[in-house]
Amino acid sequence: MTKGPDAFRTISEASEDLGVPQHVLRFWETKFSFIRPMKRAGGRRFYRPQDLEVLRGVRGLLHDQGYTIKGVQRLHKEQGLGRLVSAAGGDAEAVASLEAELAADVQSQATLPLDAPVRDEGPKIHSLDPAARTRLLSVLEEIEAAKTRLDALLPQPAPEDA
């Protein structure tokens, strides 16, 4: 069964669709503040169709056109997400909502008190710059994954008779 064009994609589906390994997608999240898939409990990523359009643009610029990471960052700063998406022949208009969402996030973070949470899901992370927040969330995800692996290795307690 295949998903519809508007369905969210997991990181493995996005990775396969884009032809890049999953770790590359996670790395790009640390380098590009505009790559922000939705995250559910446990840190599981879900990519919206507009996220995939942006990722195709980044992939095209980095892999096909020879841009550096700093070059893509500069291009985004100077020309916005529309330019990144159009680099891959994508529909820049489809990404307008994503760009508006990112702008609203930046605006709301600028007006938050220092003790206000930045995201609703997952742990409460106080006002940090986007790169620091992304790095922190990435480390947290690695720790949670390590804990899950350790829990699987530990012997399970015997059920107690009631």
KOLPALO-223588 format. One line per 3 residues: number of its first residue (from 1); their letters; for each residue x, y, z of C-alpha. Coordinates in Angstrom, 2 decimals, padded with zeros to 5 digits. Example, Ala and Ser with C-alpha at 12.3 -4.5 7.8 and 13.67 -1.06 7.14 Angstrom:
1 = as = 012.30/-004.50/007.80; 013.67/-001.06/007.14
This chain:
1 = mtk = 000.00/000.00/000.00; 001.46/003.36/-000.97; 000.81/006.60/000.81
4 = gpd = -001.02/009.49/-000.74; 000.87/012.58/-001.91; -000.18/014.58/001.17
7 = afr = 000.73/011.89/003.71; 003.52/012.44/006.21; 006.67/010.39/005.69
10 = tis = 008.91/008.76/008.29; 012.63/009.44/008.19; 013.23/006.09/006.48
13 = eas = 010.65/006.90/003.79; 012.09/010.40/003.33; 015.60/008.98/003.16
16 = edl = 014.60/006.49/000.48; 012.65/009.10/-001.48; 015.56/011.55/-001.47
19 = gvp = 018.33/009.01/-001.96; 020.30/010.09/001.10; 020.98/008.17/004.32
22 = qhv = 018.91/008.90/007.42; 021.91/010.24/009.31; 022.36/012.86/006.60
25 = lrf = 018.80/014.10/007.15; 019.45/014.33/010.89; 022.73/016.16/010.21
28 = wet = 021.01/018.63/007.90; 018.59/019.44/010.73; 021.56/020.61/012.79
31 = kfs = 022.92/022.77/009.97; 019.74/024.24/008.52; 017.27/025.82/010.93
34 = fir = 014.55/025.70/008.28; 014.55/021.88/008.23; 012.15/021.06/011.03
37 = pmk = 010.16/017.87/010.65; 007.34/017.27/013.07; 008.40/015.18/016.04
40 = rag = 006.16/012.95/018.06; 006.72/011.47/021.49; 010.01/009.66/021.57
43 = grr = 011.49/011.98/018.95; 010.12/010.13/015.91; 010.28/012.40/012.86
46 = fyr = 007.50/012.93/010.36; 008.15/014.88/007.18; 005.34/016.85/005.54
49 = pqd = 005.23/017.12/001.75; 006.57/020.69/001.95; 009.46/019.47/004.14
52 = lev = 010.37/017.01/001.39; 010.28/019.80/-001.21; 012.77/021.79/000.87
55 = lrg = 014.96/018.71/001.41; 015.00/018.02/-002.35; 016.17/021.58/-002.88
58 = vrg = 018.92/021.27/-000.29; 019.99/017.93/-001.73; 020.07/019.38/-005.24
61 = llh = 022.12/022.38/-004.17; 024.60/020.35/-002.13; 024.93/017.24/-004.28
64 = dqg = 024.14/018.39/-007.81; 025.13/022.05/-007.93; 028.14/021.86/-005.63
67 = yti = 027.03/024.34/-002.98; 028.62/024.16/000.46; 026.55/024.10/003.63
70 = kgv = 027.44/027.74/004.26; 026.46/028.55/000.68; 023.01/027.00/001.14
73 = qrl = 022.63/028.81/004.47; 023.50/032.11/002.79; 021.16/031.42/-000.13
76 = hke = 018.31/030.75/002.30; 019.08/033.92/004.27; 019.21/036.07/001.15
79 = qgl = 016.48/034.49/-001.01; 014.31/032.32/001.26; 012.93/028.81/001.02
82 = grl = 011.36/029.43/-002.37; 014.80/029.60/-003.97; 015.88/026.35/-002.31
85 = vsa = 012.79/024.54/-003.52; 013.02/025.91/-007.04; 016.63/024.67/-007.20
88 = agg = 015.23/021.15/-007.32; 012.41/022.05/-009.69; 009.89/021.86/-006.86
91 = dae = 006.76/023.89/-006.30; 007.90/026.94/-004.32; 004.30/027.98/-003.65
94 = ava = 003.70/024.71/-001.81; 006.36/025.76/000.68; 004.92/029.20/001.41
97 = sle = 003.03/027.86/004.43; 006.21/026.31/005.81; 008.08/029.59/005.42
100 = ael = 005.28/031.45/007.19; 005.33/028.88/009.99; 009.09/029.28/010.46
103 = aad = 008.76/033.07/010.51; 005.99/032.82/013.11; 008.16/030.51/015.24
106 = vqs = 011.05/032.97/015.13; 008.73/035.85/016.02; 007.10/033.98/018.91
109 = qat = 010.46/032.89/020.31; 011.68/036.47/020.29; 008.79/037.49/022.54
112 = lpl = 008.82/034.51/024.92; 009.99/034.93/028.51; 013.16/033.01/029.33
115 = dap = 011.28/030.29/031.17; 008.73/029.66/028.40; 008.91/026.31/026.58
118 = vrd = 009.89/026.49/022.92; 007.99/023.39/021.75; 004.85/021.67/022.88
121 = egp = 006.03/018.14/022.25; 008.85/016.36/024.01; 010.92/017.88/026.74
124 = kih = 010.57/021.53/027.70; 013.49/023.43/026.20; 013.75/027.05/027.14
127 = sld = 014.53/029.89/024.77; 017.59/028.80/022.82; 018.77/029.79/019.42
130 = paa = 017.51/027.33/016.76; 020.90/025.68/016.19; 021.46/025.05/019.91
133 = rtr = 017.91/023.74/020.32; 018.37/021.40/017.34; 021.65/020.08/018.74
136 = lls = 020.10/019.57/022.16; 017.10/017.71/020.71; 019.45/015.54/018.66
139 = vle = 021.48/014.61/021.75; 018.28/013.90/023.68; 017.08/011.63/020.89
142 = eie = 020.39/009.73/020.98; 020.12/009.34/024.77; 016.54/008.08/024.52
145 = aak = 017.57/005.60/021.82; 020.46/004.36/024.00; 018.08/003.97/026.95
148 = trl = 015.69/001.94/024.80; 018.55/-000.33/023.71; 019.72/-000.74/027.32
151 = dal = 016.20/-001.50/028.53; 015.95/-004.22/025.89; 019.18/-005.81/027.16
154 = lpq = 018.23/-005.79/030.84; 016.37/-008.80/032.21; 012.69/-008.15/032.67
157 = pap = 011.40/-008.51/036.24; 009.26/-011.56/036.86; 005.56/-010.77/037.17
160 = eda = 004.44/-010.75/040.78; 001.52/-012.91/041.81; -001.36/-010.84/043.14
